[in-house]
Amino acid sequence: MVLELKVPRGSNFADLREDLPLLLGYVLSFIYVGIYWTNHHHLVNAVTTVSGPILWANLHLLFWLSLIPATTAWTGEHPLVSAPTCIYGIVLLMCAIAYMLLQRIIVRGSGKDSSLTRSIGKDVKGKASIIS
C-alpha cells in the first residue's frame, strides 16, 4: 500500500499549479493513513491476547485502508468530479467504521476493568468523527 506522488509534468513552478489537486489529495490521504497508523499502533500495543475476531477485524481495516491510494489517485486526476469524490468519502467512512469495529472487539476481549477499556471510555470523539 503506497500513496503515489508523481513528478510534475513540467519543469517550472507554474507547472506545479496543474498538479495541485494531486498534491493536496496526497497530503490529505497521508494525514489519514498517519492517524490510523498511530492509533492502530497504540491500540494493538494494549492487546494482551490476540483472537480470531481481532485478526479478522484487523484485516477488515487493512482492506479499506488499502483502497486509499487508488481513490486518492482517482480523485486527484479528476478533482471535484462527483463519482471519485464520493467513492473517496465512502472509503474514508468505511475505514472509520472498520477501526471502530476493531477497537470494540479489542475492548470487549480486554474486559470491563482493563486499562484499555478505561482509557477509551465512551469514545465520544471517535464516534463523532465518523459522523463529521
Long-range contacts (C-beta under 8 A, 24 or more apart in sequence): 1-65, 1-66, 1-68, 1-69, 2-69, 3-29, 3-30, 3-33, 3-68, 3-69, 3-72, 4-69, 4-73, 21-75, 21-76, 21-79, 22-73, 22-76, 22-77, 24-76, 25-72, 25-73, 25-75, 25-76, 25-79, 26-72, 26-76, 28-72, 29-68, 29-69, 29-72, 32-68, 32-92, 32-95, 33-65, 33-68, 36-61, 36-65, 36-95, 36-99, 39-99, 40-99, 40-102, 43-102, 43-103, 43-106, 43-116, 44-106, 46-106, 46-110, 46-114, 46-115, 46-116, 46-119, 47-106, 47-109, 47-110, 47-116, 48-110, 49-109, 51-105, 51-109, 53-105, 53-109, 54-102, 54-105, 54-106, 54-109, 57-98, 57-101, 57-102, 57-105, 57-106, 58-102, 60-98, 60-101, 60-102, 61-95, 61-98, 61-99, 61-101, 61-102, 63-98, 64-91, 64-94, 64-95, 64-98, 65-95, 67-91, 68-92, 68-95, 93-130, 96-129, 96-130, 97-130, 100-126, 100-127, 100-130
